[in-house]
């Protein structure tokens, strides 16, 4: 069945619209990929910063324990005793 001349402009307009939509979706996908990469890089940077802070905190605790071992042991015993009471309930 042959298409009439009246149907051809609609077909061509629809084809052009679909092409525009495909280009727009392609651009959106590129932008989304760039955003995902940026978020991933930011997340990695934050994770590294947290690891650095945790390492510094561990170092500070170790130094405090070395300076005052008896006080640190008493605090640890007290915390352990309180946790034992709380968890025993």
N, CA, C and O atoms as a GROMACS GRO file, in nm:
protein
  356
    1UNK      N    1   0.085  -0.116   0.000
    1UNK     CA    2   0.000   0.000   0.000
    1UNK      C    3   0.090   0.124   0.000
    1UNK      O    4   0.178   0.136   0.086
    2UNK      N    5   0.070   0.213  -0.092
    2UNK     CA    6   0.153   0.332  -0.107
    2UNK      C    7   0.102   0.440  -0.013
    2UNK      O    8  -0.018   0.453   0.011
    3UNK      N    9   0.196   0.518   0.039
    3UNK     CA   10   0.157   0.627   0.127
    3UNK      C   11   0.119   0.747   0.042
    3UNK      O   12   0.177   0.772  -0.064
    4UNK      N   13   0.024   0.818   0.091
    4UNK     CA   14  -0.020   0.935   0.016
    4UNK      C   15   0.071   1.053   0.044
    4UNK      O   16   0.146   1.052   0.141
    5UNK      N   17   0.065   1.153  -0.040
    5UNK     CA   18   0.149   1.271  -0.023
    5UNK      C   19   0.116   1.345   0.107
    5UNK      O   20   0.202   1.412   0.163
    6UNK      N   21  -0.007   1.333   0.154
    6UNK     CA   22  -0.048   1.402   0.276
    6UNK      C   23   0.019   1.341   0.400
    6UNK      O   24   0.042   1.411   0.498
    7UNK      N   25   0.050   1.211   0.396
    7UNK     CA   26   0.110   1.143   0.510
    7UNK      C   27   0.261   1.165   0.518
    7UNK      O   28   0.316   1.154   0.628
    8UNK      N   29   0.329   1.195   0.412
    8UNK     CA   30   0.474   1.210   0.408
    8UNK      C   31   0.526   1.322   0.499
    8UNK      O   32   0.622   1.298   0.572
    9UNK      N   33   0.468   1.442   0.499
    9UNK     CA   34   0.520   1.546   0.589
    9UNK      C   35   0.510   1.506   0.736
    9UNK      O   36   0.600   1.537   0.815
   10UNK      N   37   0.402   1.439   0.774
   10UNK     CA   38   0.387   1.394   0.912
   10UNK      C   39   0.495   1.292   0.948
   10UNK      O   40   0.551   1.294   1.058
   11UNK      N   41   0.521   1.204   0.854
   11UNK     CA   42   0.623   1.101   0.877
   11UNK      C   43   0.761   1.166   0.891
   11UNK      O   44   0.839   1.128   0.978
   12UNK      N   45   0.789   1.262   0.807
   12UNK     CA   46   0.918   1.331   0.812
   12UNK      C   47   0.931   1.412   0.941
   12UNK      O   48   1.037   1.412   1.003
   13UNK      N   49   0.824   1.481   0.982
   13UNK     CA   50   0.827   1.558   1.106
   13UNK      C   51   0.846   1.467   1.226
   13UNK      O   52   0.920   1.500   1.319
   14UNK      N   53   0.778   1.353   1.224
   14UNK     CA   54   0.792   1.257   1.333
   14UNK      C   55   0.935   1.204   1.339
   14UNK      O   56   0.992   1.191   1.447
   15UNK      N   57   0.992   1.175   1.225
   15UNK     CA   58   1.129   1.126   1.219
   15UNK      C   59   1.226   1.230   1.273
   15UNK      O   60   1.319   1.196   1.346
   16UNK      N   61   1.206   1.358   1.238
   16UNK     CA   62   1.291   1.465   1.288
   16UNK      C   63   1.276   1.482   1.439
   16UNK      O   64   1.374   1.504   1.510
   17UNK      N   65   1.153   1.470   1.487
   17UNK     CA   66   1.129   1.481   1.631
   17UNK      C   67   1.198   1.368   1.706
   17UNK      O   68   1.258   1.390   1.811
   18UNK      N   69   1.190   1.247   1.652
   18UNK     CA   70   1.256   1.133   1.715
   18UNK      C   71   1.407   1.150   1.716
   18UNK      O   72   1.474   1.112   1.813
   19UNK      N   73   1.461   1.208   1.611
   19UNK     CA   74   1.605   1.232   1.604
   19UNK      C   75   1.647   1.335   1.709
   19UNK      O   76   1.750   1.320   1.774
   20UNK      N   77   1.566   1.440   1.725
   20UNK     CA   78   1.594   1.542   1.827
   20UNK      C   79   1.588   1.481   1.966
   20UNK      O   80   1.672   1.510   2.051
   21UNK      N   81   1.489   1.397   1.990
   21UNK     CA   82   1.475   1.332   2.120
   21UNK      C   83   1.594   1.242   2.148
   21UNK      O   84   1.646   1.239   2.259
   22UNK      N   85   1.638   1.167   2.046
   22UNK     CA   86   1.754   1.078   2.062
   22UNK      C   87   1.879   1.158   2.096
   22UNK      O   88   1.956   1.117   2.182
   23UNK      N   89   1.900   1.272   2.030
   23UNK     CA   90   2.017   1.356   2.060
   23UNK      C   91   2.008   1.412   2.202
   23UNK      O   92   2.107   1.417   2.274
   24UNK      N   93   1.888   1.454   2.240
   24UNK     CA   94   1.868   1.507   2.375
   24UNK      C   95   1.896   1.400   2.481
   24UNK      O   96   1.961   1.428   2.582
   25UNK      N   97   1.847   1.280   2.458
   25UNK     CA   98   1.870   1.171   2.553
   25UNK      C   99   2.018   1.136   2.560
   25UNK      O  100   2.070   1.104   2.667
   26UNK      N  101   2.086   1.142   2.446
   26UNK     CA  102   2.229   1.114   2.445
   26UNK      C  103   2.304   1.218   2.526
   26UNK      O  104   2.394   1.184   2.602
   27UNK      N  105   2.266   1.346   2.512
   27UNK     CA  106   2.330   1.453   2.588
   27UNK      C  107   2.301   1.436   2.738
   27UNK      O  108   2.389   1.457   2.821
   28UNK      N  109   2.177   1.399   2.771
   28UNK     CA  110   2.142   1.377   2.912
   28UNK      C  111   2.222   1.262   2.971
   28UNK      O  112   2.266   1.268   3.086
   29UNK      N  113   2.241   1.158   2.892
   29UNK     CA  114   2.318   1.044   2.941
   29UNK      C  115   2.463   1.084   2.966
   29UNK      O  116   2.522   1.043   3.066
   30UNK      N  117   2.519   1.164   2.877
   30UNK     CA  118   2.656   1.212   2.897
   30UNK      C  119   2.668   1.296   3.023
   30UNK      O  120   2.763   1.282   3.099
   31UNK      N  121   2.571   1.382   3.044
   31UNK     CA  122   2.572   1.466   3.164
   31UNK      C  123   2.554   1.382   3.290
   31UNK      O  124   2.618   1.410   3.392
   32UNK      N  125   2.469   1.281   3.283
   32UNK     CA  126   2.448   1.193   3.398
   32UNK      C  127   2.576   1.114   3.429
   32UNK      O  128   2.612   1.096   3.545
   33UNK      N  129   2.644   1.067   3.324
   33UNK     CA  130   2.770   0.995   3.344
   33UNK      C  131   2.874   1.086   3.410
   33UNK      O  132   2.947   1.043   3.499
   34UNK      N  133   2.880   1.211   3.364
   34UNK     CA  134   2.975   1.306   3.423
   34UNK      C  135   2.941   1.331   3.570
   34UNK      O  136   3.030   1.341   3.654
   35UNK      N  137   2.812   1.343   3.600
   35UNK     CA  138   2.769   1.365   3.738
   35UNK      C  139   2.805   1.247   3.826
   35UNK      O  140   2.852   1.264   3.938
   36UNK      N  141   2.782   1.126   3.776
   36UNK     CA  142   2.815   1.006   3.853
   36UNK      C  143   2.965   1.001   3.880
   36UNK      O  144   3.007   0.966   3.990
   37UNK      N  145   3.045   1.036   3.781
   37UNK     CA  146   3.190   1.038   3.801
   37UNK      C  147   3.230   1.140   3.905
   37UNK      O  148   3.318   1.114   3.988
   38UNK      N  149   3.167   1.256   3.901
   38UNK     CA  150   3.198   1.362   3.998
   38UNK      C  151   3.159   1.319   4.139
   38UNK      O  152   3.234   1.341   4.234
   39UNK      N  153   3.042   1.260   4.152
   39UNK     CA  154   2.996   1.213   4.284
   39UNK      C  155   3.089   1.103   4.335
   39UNK      O  156   3.122   1.100   4.454
   40UNK      N  157   3.131   1.015   4.248
   40UNK     CA  158   3.222   0.907   4.288
   40UNK      C  159   3.355   0.963   4.337
   40UNK      O  160   3.409   0.917   4.437
   41UNK      N  161   3.407   1.062   4.265
   41UNK     CA  162   3.535   1.122   4.305
   41UNK      C  163   3.521   1.193   4.439
   41UNK      O  164   3.610   1.184   4.524
   42UNK      N  165   3.410   1.262   4.458
   42UNK     CA  166   3.386   1.330   4.586
   42UNK      C  167   3.374   1.229   4.699
   42UNK      O  168   3.429   1.250   4.808
   43UNK      N  169   3.304   1.120   4.674
   43UNK     CA  170   3.289   1.015   4.776
   43UNK      C  171   3.423   0.955   4.814
   43UNK      O  172   3.450   0.930   4.932
   44UNK      N  173   3.508   0.930   4.714
   44UNK     CA  174   3.641   0.875   4.743
   44UNK      C  175   3.723   0.974   4.825
   44UNK      O  176   3.794   0.935   4.918
   45UNK      N  177   3.713   1.101   4.791
   45UNK     CA  178   3.787   1.203   4.865
   45UNK      C  179   3.740   1.208   5.011
   45UNK      O  180   3.821   1.217   5.103
   46UNK      N  181   3.609   1.202   5.031
   46UNK     CA  182   3.555   1.205   5.167
   46UNK      C  183   3.597   1.080   5.245
   46UNK      O  184   3.628   1.089   5.364
   47UNK      N  185   3.597   0.964   5.179
   47UNK     CA  186   3.638   0.841   5.247
   47UNK      C  187   3.784   0.850   5.290
   47UNK      O  188   3.819   0.808   5.400
   48UNK      N  189   3.869   0.905   5.203
   48UNK     CA  190   4.010   0.920   5.239
   48UNK      C  191   4.026   1.017   5.356
   48UNK      O  192   4.107   0.993   5.446
   49UNK      N  193   3.949   1.125   5.356
   49UNK     CA  194   3.956   1.221   5.466
   49UNK      C  195   3.913   1.156   5.598
   49UNK      O  196   3.975   1.180   5.702
   50UNK      N  197   3.808   1.075   5.593
   50UNK     CA  198   3.762   1.006   5.715
   50UNK      C  199   3.866   0.907   5.764
   50UNK      O  200   3.888   0.894   5.885
   51UNK      N  201   3.932   0.837   5.671
   51UNK     CA  202   4.036   0.742   5.712
   51UNK      C  203   4.152   0.816   5.779
   51UNK      O  204   4.207   0.770   5.879
   52UNK      N  205   4.188   0.932   5.723
   52UNK     CA  206   4.295   1.012   5.783
   52UNK      C  207   4.257   1.057   5.924
   52UNK      O  208   4.338   1.050   6.016
   53UNK      N  209   4.133   1.104   5.940
   53UNK     CA  210   4.088   1.149   6.072
   53UNK      C  211   4.085   1.034   6.171
   53UNK      O  212   4.124   1.050   6.287
   54UNK      N  213   4.040   0.917   6.126
   54UNK     CA  214   4.035   0.800   6.215
   54UNK      C  215   4.176   0.762   6.258
   54UNK      O  216   4.199   0.728   6.374
   55UNK      N  217   4.270   0.767   6.166
   55UNK     CA  218   4.409   0.736   6.199
   55UNK      C  219   4.465   0.834   6.300
   55UNK      O  220   4.537   0.794   6.392
   56UNK      N  221   4.433   0.962   6.284
   56UNK     CA  222   4.479   1.063   6.380
   56UNK      C  223   4.419   1.039   6.517
   56UNK      O  224   4.486   1.054   6.619
   57UNK      N  225   4.290   1.002   6.520
   57UNK     CA  226   4.224   0.977   6.649
   57UNK      C  227   4.284   0.856   6.719
   57UNK      O  228   4.306   0.858   6.840
   58UNK      N  229   4.312   0.751   6.643
   58UNK     CA  230   4.374   0.632   6.702
   58UNK      C  231   4.511   0.669   6.758
   58UNK      O  232   4.547   0.626   6.868
   59UNK      N  233   4.586   0.748   6.683
   59UNK     CA  234   4.717   0.791   6.732
   59UNK      C  235   4.706   0.872   6.860
   59UNK      O  236   4.787   0.855   6.951
   60UNK      N  237   4.606   0.959   6.868
   60UNK     CA  238   4.586   1.041   6.989
   60UNK      C  239   4.551   0.953   7.108
   60UNK      O  240   4.600   0.976   7.219
   61UNK      N  241   4.465   0.854   7.086
   61UNK     CA  242   4.427   0.763   7.196
   61UNK      C  243   4.549   0.683   7.242
   61UNK      O  244   4.571   0.665   7.362
   62UNK      N  245   4.628   0.635   7.145
   62UNK     CA  246   4.748   0.559   7.182
   62UNK      C  247   4.845   0.646   7.264
   62UNK      O  248   4.903   0.599   7.361
   63UNK      N  249   4.860   0.770   7.224
   63UNK     CA  250   4.948   0.860   7.299
   63UNK      C  251   4.895   0.883   7.440
   63UNK      O  252   4.973   0.884   7.536
   64UNK      N  253   4.764   0.902   7.454
   64UNK     CA  254   4.704   0.923   7.586
   64UNK      C  255   4.723   0.801   7.674
   64UNK      O  256   4.748   0.813   7.794
   65UNK      N  257   4.712   0.683   7.616
   65UNK     CA  258   4.730   0.560   7.693
   65UNK      C  259   4.875   0.546   7.737
   65UNK      O  260   4.902   0.504   7.850
   66UNK      N  261   4.969   0.582   7.650
   66UNK     CA  262   5.111   0.573   7.687
   66UNK      C  263   5.148   0.673   7.797
   66UNK      O  264   5.230   0.644   7.883
   67UNK      N  265   5.085   0.792   7.793
   67UNK     CA  266   5.116   0.895   7.894
   67UNK      C  267   5.059   0.858   8.030
   67UNK      O  268   5.124   0.877   8.133
   68UNK      N  269   4.936   0.806   8.032
   68UNK     CA  270   4.870   0.775   8.160
   68UNK      C  271   4.808   0.636   8.153
   68UNK      O  272   4.686   0.622   8.140
   69UNK      N  273   4.891   0.533   8.162
   69UNK     CA  274   4.838   0.396   8.148
   69UNK      C  275   4.743   0.355   8.260
   69UNK      O  276   4.644   0.287   8.235
   70UNK      N  277   4.771   0.396   8.384
   70UNK     CA  278   4.685   0.356   8.496
   70UNK      C  279   4.548   0.421   8.482
   70UNK      O  280   4.446   0.354   8.500
   71UNK      N  281   4.544   0.550   8.451
   71UNK     CA  282   4.417   0.620   8.433
   71UNK      C  283   4.339   0.558   8.317
   71UNK      O  284   4.217   0.538   8.327
   72UNK      N  285   4.408   0.526   8.208
   72UNK     CA  286   4.342   0.466   8.091
   72UNK      C  287   4.283   0.330   8.125
   72UNK      O  288   4.174   0.296   8.079
   73UNK      N  289   4.356   0.251   8.204
   73UNK     CA  290   4.308   0.119   8.244
   73UNK      C  291   4.185   0.131   8.333
   73UNK      O  292   4.091   0.052   8.320
   74UNK      N  293   4.185   0.228   8.423
   74UNK     CA  294   4.069   0.247   8.510
   74UNK      C  295   3.947   0.290   8.431
   74UNK      O  296   3.836   0.245   8.457
   75UNK      N  297   3.968   0.378   8.335
   75UNK     CA  298   3.856   0.421   8.250
   75UNK      C  299   3.801   0.302   8.172
   75UNK      O  300   3.680   0.284   8.162
   76UNK      N  301   3.891   0.220   8.115
   76UNK     CA  302   3.848   0.103   8.038
   76UNK      C  303   3.770   0.006   8.127
   76UNK      O  304   3.670  -0.051   8.084
   77UNK      N  305   3.816  -0.015   8.250
   77UNK     CA  306   3.745  -0.103   8.342
   77UNK      C  307   3.607  -0.046   8.376
   77UNK      O  308   3.509  -0.121   8.381
   78UNK      N  309   3.599   0.083   8.399
   78UNK     CA  310   3.471   0.146   8.430
   78UNK      C  311   3.373   0.136   8.314
   78UNK      O  312   3.256   0.104   8.334
   79UNK      N  313   3.421   0.162   8.195
   79UNK     CA  314   3.334   0.151   8.077
   79UNK      C  315   3.289   0.007   8.058
   79UNK      O  316   3.173  -0.019   8.028
   80UNK      N  317   3.381  -0.088   8.075
   80UNK     CA  318   3.346  -0.228   8.062
   80UNK      C  319   3.244  -0.270   8.165
   80UNK      O  320   3.152  -0.346   8.134
   81UNK      N  321   3.258  -0.222   8.287
   81UNK     CA  322   3.163  -0.254   8.394
   81UNK      C  323   3.025  -0.199   8.359
   81UNK      O  324   2.925  -0.269   8.374
   82UNK      N  325   3.018  -0.072   8.313
   82UNK     CA  326   2.889  -0.011   8.277
   82UNK      C  327   2.826  -0.085   8.158
   82UNK      O  328   2.705  -0.110   8.158
   83UNK      N  329   2.906  -0.121   8.060
   83UNK     CA  330   2.851  -0.197   7.946
   83UNK      C  331   2.799  -0.333   7.991
   83UNK      O  332   2.696  -0.380   7.942
   84UNK      N  333   2.870  -0.395   8.085
   84UNK     CA  334   2.824  -0.523   8.138
   84UNK      C  335   2.690  -0.510   8.207
   84UNK      O  336   2.604  -0.598   8.193
   85UNK      N  337   2.671  -0.404   8.281
   85UNK     CA  338   2.543  -0.381   8.350
   85UNK      C  339   2.432  -0.358   8.248
   85UNK      O  340   2.325  -0.417   8.257
   86UNK      N  341   2.460  -0.271   8.151
   86UNK     CA  342   2.358  -0.238   8.051
   86UNK      C  343   2.322  -0.358   7.966
   86UNK      O  344   2.204  -0.379   7.938
   87UNK      N  345   2.419  -0.435   7.924
   87UNK     CA  346   2.392  -0.550   7.837
   87UNK      C  347   2.335  -0.668   7.914
   87UNK      O  348   2.273  -0.756   7.856
   88UNK      N  349   2.356  -0.668   8.044
   88UNK     CA  350   2.302  -0.776   8.125
   88UNK      C  351   2.151  -0.766   8.144
   88UNK      O  352   2.086  -0.863   8.184
   89UNK      N  353   2.096  -0.650   8.116
   89UNK     CA  354   1.951  -0.630   8.135
   89UNK      C  355   1.874  -0.675   8.018
   89UNK      O  356   1.751  -0.665   8.017
   0.00000   0.00000   0.00000
